[in-house]
Amino acid sequence: MAAFRTPVSLWKFLIGSRGLEPVCIRTQNQLQPDALFQPLPLPFVVGLPRRGLSSDVESGTSKIKKPTFTDEEVQNILIKMTGLNLEKIFKPAIQELKPPTYKLMTQAQLEEATRKAVQAAKVRLKMPPVLEERAPINDVLAEDTILEGTETAKYVFTDISRSIPHRERFIVVREPSGTLRKASWEERDRMIQIYFPKEGRRVLPPIIFKEENLKTMYSQDRHADVLNLCIAQFEPDSPEYIKVHHQTYEDIDKHGKYDLLRSTRHFGGMAWYFVNKKKIDGLLIDQIQRDLIDDATSLVQLYHMLHPDGPSAQEAREQAAEGIHLIKVFAKTEAQRGAYIELTLQTYQEAFISHSAAS
């Protein structure tokens, strides 16, 4: 079994030409097509999202253009809320035990080392993209009934030219029925991983992504590990990637374990998800209880940016609300747990006054 490069004459063979000997991969897996392949006009890069979760199209009832995940203002708010806990970012990894290294530094050297650590931490906190789910592939190229019954397995033809971006790579499947079609996304991902292996990714998804295994990981507070494995295994616009991320966020929201993702590259995506779903109450309460009042204010500001026509955003504009008052406006208008948010704010203000009086 081997792959081939794609001269024009070979693609003619794929649609039924005679006189050429095919070089292909034979597979016994009966994969089912489920989609219409639409190649992107530009190379797809995981670190550079093509489209955010919210629509770029202006709302029919509003003249305000809703922001996307990649907008600079949105990114600045999400980065600010993520936090920068160096101890958590550079926590010890499981590895071979080695003797510790000690260094004697001057104050200037220590400051320089700290500055480099902060820069390295910011790189680690770069948020993965948030994309819409890719359209399925269901593109039939030819129906060669004369070939029906000549083979019992599918043949996968893959263009392995290194100069072609993976999203534009031509991959087709010849069915035993004689049908020649473009490969489904699942088939494409598997073939690309075979010829162009990506570190940390497997040809077949690991069993950790099965429902029962995910629940075990969640019970051990390993939500960040699940998301890291998900990023390594799936493309950002694949159904599996989106499903695992949303399921993980929902479990965090259900048990109030928001701090597990704070100071990780996943916190921004989680906050964006809750804002889009209008489910920020739990995260907002957690931020207030942890004395992160600025982050709580930023969360409400982001909510108003994505839902500018809501009663909370409108009343905040009318009152020119800022700070704690902005949070109170949200609690009275759109919050699902408004009374609890107001009580949490009251407790925070009383503690702040007591602390100020004591000092």
C-alpha positions as CSV (number, residue, x, y, z in Angstrom):
1,M,0.0,0.0,0.0
2,A,1.3,3.4,-0.9
3,A,0.1,6.9,-1.6
4,F,0.7,8.8,-4.8
5,R,1.2,12.3,-6.1
6,T,-1.4,13.7,-8.5
7,P,-0.5,14.2,-12.1
8,V,-3.6,15.1,-14.2
9,S,-3.6,11.7,-16.0
10,L,-4.0,10.0,-12.6
11,W,-7.1,12.0,-11.6
12,K,-8.6,11.0,-15.0
13,F,-8.2,7.4,-13.9
14,L,-10.0,8.1,-10.7
15,I,-13.2,9.0,-12.6
16,G,-13.1,6.0,-14.8
17,S,-10.2,6.2,-17.3
18,R,-8.4,3.1,-18.4
19,G,-4.8,2.3,-19.1
20,L,-3.3,3.5,-15.8
21,E,-2.4,1.4,-12.8
22,P,-3.6,3.0,-9.5
23,V,-1.4,3.4,-6.4
24,C,-3.6,3.7,-3.4
25,I,-4.5,2.6,0.1
26,R,-6.8,-0.2,0.7
27,T,-9.0,-0.1,3.8
28,Q,-11.4,-2.6,5.3
29,N,-13.1,0.1,7.5
30,Q,-16.5,0.8,6.1
31,L,-16.5,4.5,6.7
32,Q,-19.7,6.4,5.9
33,P,-19.7,9.7,4.1
34,D,-21.5,12.4,5.9
35,A,-20.7,15.7,4.3
36,L,-20.1,18.3,1.6
37,F,-16.4,19.1,1.3
38,Q,-15.8,22.8,0.8
39,P,-12.1,23.6,0.6
40,L,-11.1,26.8,2.3
41,P,-9.4,29.4,0.1
42,L,-6.6,29.8,2.6
43,P,-4.5,27.3,4.6
44,F,-6.0,26.4,7.9
45,V,-3.9,27.0,11.0
46,V,-5.0,25.9,14.4
47,G,-3.5,29.0,16.1
48,L,-5.2,31.4,13.7
49,P,-9.0,31.0,13.9
50,R,-11.0,31.7,10.8
51,R,-14.3,32.5,12.4
52,G,-15.5,33.1,15.9
53,L,-18.5,31.5,17.6
54,S,-20.7,34.6,17.2
55,S,-21.9,35.8,13.9
56,D,-20.1,38.6,12.0
57,V,-23.4,39.6,10.4
58,E,-25.2,42.5,11.9
59,S,-28.4,41.6,13.7
60,G,-31.6,42.4,11.9
61,T,-32.9,44.2,15.0
62,S,-29.7,46.1,15.9
63,K,-27.3,48.4,14.2
64,I,-24.5,47.4,16.5
65,K,-22.1,44.8,15.1
66,K,-21.6,42.0,17.5
67,P,-17.9,41.2,18.3
68,T,-16.2,37.9,17.5
69,F,-13.8,35.9,19.6
70,T,-10.8,37.2,17.7
71,D,-11.6,40.9,18.1
72,E,-8.8,42.7,20.0
73,E,-11.1,44.1,22.6
74,V,-12.6,40.7,23.3
75,Q,-9.2,39.1,23.5
76,N,-8.0,41.8,25.9
77,I,-11.0,41.2,28.3
78,L,-10.6,37.4,28.2
79,I,-6.8,37.6,28.8
80,K,-7.4,40.0,31.7
81,M,-9.9,37.6,33.3
82,T,-7.7,34.5,32.7
83,G,-5.1,35.8,35.2
84,L,-1.3,35.1,35.4
85,N,-0.5,32.8,38.2
86,L,3.1,31.7,37.5
87,E,3.0,28.9,40.1
88,K,0.0,27.4,38.4
89,I,1.3,27.9,34.9
90,F,4.7,26.4,35.6
91,K,3.5,23.7,38.1
92,P,5.7,20.7,38.3
93,A,5.1,18.1,35.6
94,I,5.2,14.3,36.1
95,Q,8.7,13.3,34.9
96,E,11.9,11.6,36.0
97,L,13.0,12.8,39.4
98,K,16.2,14.8,39.2
99,P,18.2,16.8,41.7
100,P,17.0,20.4,42.1
101,T,19.1,23.2,40.6
102,Y,19.9,26.3,42.8
103,K,21.1,29.6,41.5
104,L,22.4,32.7,43.3
105,M,21.1,35.9,41.7
106,T,21.4,39.6,42.2
107,Q,18.2,41.6,42.4
108,A,18.6,42.7,38.8
109,Q,19.1,39.1,37.7
110,L,16.0,38.0,39.6
111,E,13.9,40.7,38.0
112,E,15.2,39.7,34.6
113,A,14.4,36.0,35.2
114,T,10.9,37.0,36.4
115,R,10.4,39.1,33.3
116,K,11.3,36.1,31.1
117,A,9.1,33.8,33.1
118,V,6.1,36.2,32.6
119,Q,6.8,36.3,28.8
120,A,6.9,32.5,28.7
121,A,3.7,32.3,30.7
122,K,1.9,34.6,28.3
123,V,2.9,32.2,25.4
124,R,1.5,29.3,27.3
125,L,-1.7,31.1,27.9
126,K,-2.4,31.7,24.2
127,M,-6.0,30.8,23.8
128,P,-7.0,28.1,21.2
129,P,-9.4,29.2,18.5
130,V,-13.2,29.1,18.8
131,L,-14.7,28.2,15.5
132,E,-18.0,27.2,14.0
133,E,-18.5,23.5,13.2
134,R,-17.3,22.6,9.8
135,A,-19.8,21.7,7.1
136,P,-20.0,18.0,6.4
137,I,-18.8,16.4,3.1
138,N,-21.0,14.6,0.7
139,D,-19.5,15.3,-2.8
140,V,-19.8,12.5,-5.4
141,L,-17.4,12.9,-8.3
142,A,-18.5,9.9,-10.4
143,E,-20.8,6.9,-10.5
144,D,-18.9,4.1,-12.4
145,T,-21.3,1.2,-12.1
146,I,-19.1,-0.9,-14.4
147,L,-16.7,-1.2,-11.4
148,E,-19.4,-2.4,-9.0
149,G,-18.5,-5.7,-7.4
150,T,-14.9,-5.8,-8.6
151,E,-13.6,-5.1,-5.1
152,T,-15.0,-5.7,-1.6
153,A,-13.1,-2.9,0.1
154,K,-12.7,0.9,-0.4
155,Y,-9.7,2.5,-1.9
156,V,-8.5,5.8,-0.6
157,F,-6.4,8.0,-2.9
158,T,-4.4,10.7,-1.2
159,D,-2.3,13.6,-2.7
160,I,0.8,13.6,-0.4
161,S,2.5,16.7,-2.0
162,R,4.1,18.5,0.9
163,S,3.5,21.9,-0.7
164,I,-0.3,21.6,-0.4
165,P,-2.1,22.8,2.8
166,H,-4.0,20.0,4.5
167,R,-7.3,21.8,4.0
168,E,-6.8,21.9,0.3
169,R,-5.3,18.4,-0.1
170,F,-7.3,16.2,-2.6
171,I,-8.4,13.0,-1.0
172,V,-11.0,10.7,-2.6
173,V,-12.6,7.3,-1.9
174,R,-13.6,4.7,-4.5
175,E,-16.5,2.7,-3.1
176,P,-17.0,-1.0,-3.9
177,S,-20.2,0.1,-5.7
178,G,-18.0,2.1,-8.1
179,T,-18.9,5.5,-6.6
180,L,-16.0,7.9,-6.5
181,R,-16.5,10.6,-3.8
182,K,-14.5,13.0,-1.8
183,A,-13.4,11.7,1.6
184,S,-15.4,12.6,4.7
185,W,-13.7,14.8,7.4
186,E,-13.1,11.7,9.5
187,E,-11.4,9.9,6.6
188,R,-9.4,13.0,5.8
189,D,-8.1,13.5,9.4
190,R,-7.0,9.8,9.5
191,M,-5.2,9.9,6.2
192,I,-3.4,13.2,6.9
193,Q,-2.3,11.8,10.3
194,I,-0.9,8.7,8.6
195,Y,1.2,10.6,6.1
196,F,1.9,13.8,8.1
197,P,1.9,12.7,11.8
198,K,1.2,15.4,14.3
199,E,2.8,15.0,17.7
200,G,0.3,14.0,20.4
201,R,-2.4,13.0,17.9
202,R,-3.4,9.4,17.1
203,V,-5.0,8.0,14.0
204,L,-8.0,6.8,16.0
205,P,-9.2,8.9,19.0
206,P,-8.1,7.5,22.4
207,I,-10.8,5.9,24.6
208,I,-10.4,8.7,27.1
209,F,-13.0,10.6,25.1
210,K,-15.7,8.1,25.7
211,E,-18.5,9.4,27.9
212,E,-17.8,7.2,30.9
213,N,-14.1,8.0,30.8
214,L,-14.7,11.7,30.6
215,K,-16.9,11.5,33.7
216,T,-14.1,9.8,35.6
217,M,-11.7,12.6,34.5
218,Y,-14.1,15.3,35.6
219,S,-14.6,13.6,39.0
220,Q,-10.8,13.9,39.4
221,D,-10.8,17.6,38.5
222,R,-8.7,16.9,35.4
223,H,-10.8,19.2,33.1
224,A,-7.7,21.0,31.9
225,D,-6.0,17.7,31.0
226,V,-9.1,16.7,29.0
227,L,-9.1,20.0,27.0
228,N,-5.3,19.7,26.4
229,L,-5.8,16.2,24.9
230,C,-8.8,17.4,22.9
231,I,-6.7,20.2,21.3
232,A,-4.0,17.7,20.4
233,Q,-6.4,15.1,18.9
234,F,-9.1,17.1,17.1
235,E,-9.3,20.0,14.7
236,P,-10.8,23.1,16.3
237,D,-13.9,23.0,14.0
238,S,-14.6,19.3,14.3
239,P,-17.8,18.1,16.0
240,E,-15.8,16.1,18.6
241,Y,-13.6,19.1,19.5
242,I,-16.6,21.4,20.1
243,K,-18.6,18.7,21.9
244,V,-15.8,17.9,24.4
245,H,-15.2,21.6,25.1
246,H,-18.8,22.4,25.7
247,Q,-19.3,19.3,27.8
248,T,-16.3,20.2,30.0
249,Y,-17.5,23.8,30.4
250,E,-20.9,22.5,31.5
251,D,-19.5,20.2,34.1
252,I,-17.4,23.1,35.5
253,D,-20.4,25.3,35.6
254,K,-22.5,22.5,37.3
255,H,-20.0,22.1,40.1
256,G,-18.7,25.6,40.3
257,K,-15.1,24.6,39.6
258,Y,-14.2,27.7,37.6
259,D,-10.9,28.1,39.3
260,L,-9.6,24.9,37.7
261,L,-9.2,26.7,34.4
262,R,-8.1,30.0,35.7
263,S,-4.5,30.9,34.6
264,T,-4.8,28.3,31.8
265,R,-5.3,28.8,28.1
266,H,-8.8,27.4,28.4
267,F,-10.3,30.0,30.6
268,G,-11.0,32.5,27.9
269,G,-12.9,30.0,25.8
270,M,-14.9,29.0,28.8
271,A,-15.9,32.6,29.6
272,W,-16.8,33.2,25.9
273,Y,-19.0,30.1,25.9
274,F,-20.9,31.1,29.0
275,V,-21.4,34.7,27.7
276,N,-22.8,33.4,24.4
277,K,-25.1,31.0,26.3
278,K,-26.2,33.8,28.7
279,K,-25.0,31.6,31.6
280,I,-22.5,33.9,33.4
281,D,-24.2,33.9,36.9
282,G,-22.1,31.1,38.4
283,L,-18.8,32.5,37.0
284,L,-19.8,36.0,38.1
285,I,-20.5,34.9,41.7
286,D,-17.2,32.9,41.8
287,Q,-15.3,36.0,40.7
288,I,-16.9,38.2,43.4
289,Q,-16.3,35.7,46.1
290,R,-12.7,35.4,45.1
291,D,-12.3,39.2,45.4
292,L,-11.9,39.5,41.6
293,I,-14.3,42.4,41.3
294,D,-12.5,43.9,38.2
295,D,-12.8,40.5,36.4
296,A,-16.5,40.4,37.3
297,T,-17.0,43.9,35.9
298,S,-15.2,42.8,32.7
299,L,-17.4,39.7,32.4
300,V,-20.5,41.9,32.5
301,Q,-19.0,44.3,30.0
302,L,-18.3,41.4,27.6
303,Y,-21.9,40.2,28.1
304,H,-23.2,43.6,27.1
305,M,-20.9,43.6,24.0
306,L,-22.4,40.3,22.8
307,H,-26.0,41.1,23.8
308,P,-26.3,44.9,23.2
309,D,-30.1,44.7,22.8
310,G,-30.7,43.1,26.1
311,P,-32.3,44.9,29.0
312,S,-29.1,44.9,31.0
313,A,-27.0,46.5,28.3
314,Q,-29.7,49.1,27.6
315,E,-30.2,50.1,31.2
316,A,-26.4,50.2,31.7
317,R,-26.1,52.6,28.8
318,E,-28.9,54.8,30.1
319,Q,-27.4,55.0,33.6
320,A,-23.7,55.1,32.4
321,A,-23.1,52.3,34.9
322,E,-19.6,51.2,35.8
323,G,-17.9,49.0,38.3
324,I,-20.1,47.4,41.0
325,H,-23.1,49.4,39.8
326,L,-22.7,47.7,36.4
327,I,-22.9,44.3,38.1
328,K,-26.0,45.4,40.1
329,V,-27.7,46.4,36.8
330,F,-27.1,43.0,35.4
331,A,-28.3,41.3,38.6
332,K,-31.6,43.2,38.5
333,T,-32.4,42.8,34.8
334,E,-31.1,39.6,33.2
335,A,-29.4,37.4,35.9
336,Q,-31.0,34.0,36.5
337,R,-29.7,34.2,40.1
338,G,-30.0,37.9,40.6
339,A,-30.8,37.8,44.4
340,Y,-27.8,35.6,45.0
341,I,-25.5,37.9,43.0
342,E,-26.8,41.0,45.0
343,L,-26.3,39.1,48.3
344,T,-22.7,38.2,47.2
345,L,-22.0,41.8,46.3
346,Q,-23.4,43.0,49.6
347,T,-21.1,40.6,51.5
348,Y,-18.1,41.7,49.4
349,Q,-18.8,45.4,50.1
350,E,-19.2,44.8,53.9
351,A,-15.9,42.8,54.0
352,F,-14.2,45.6,52.0
353,I,-15.5,48.3,54.4
354,S,-14.4,46.3,57.4
355,H,-10.9,45.7,55.9
356,S,-10.6,49.4,55.1
357,A,-11.6,50.4,58.6
358,A,-9.2,47.9,60.2
359,S,-6.2,49.2,58.1
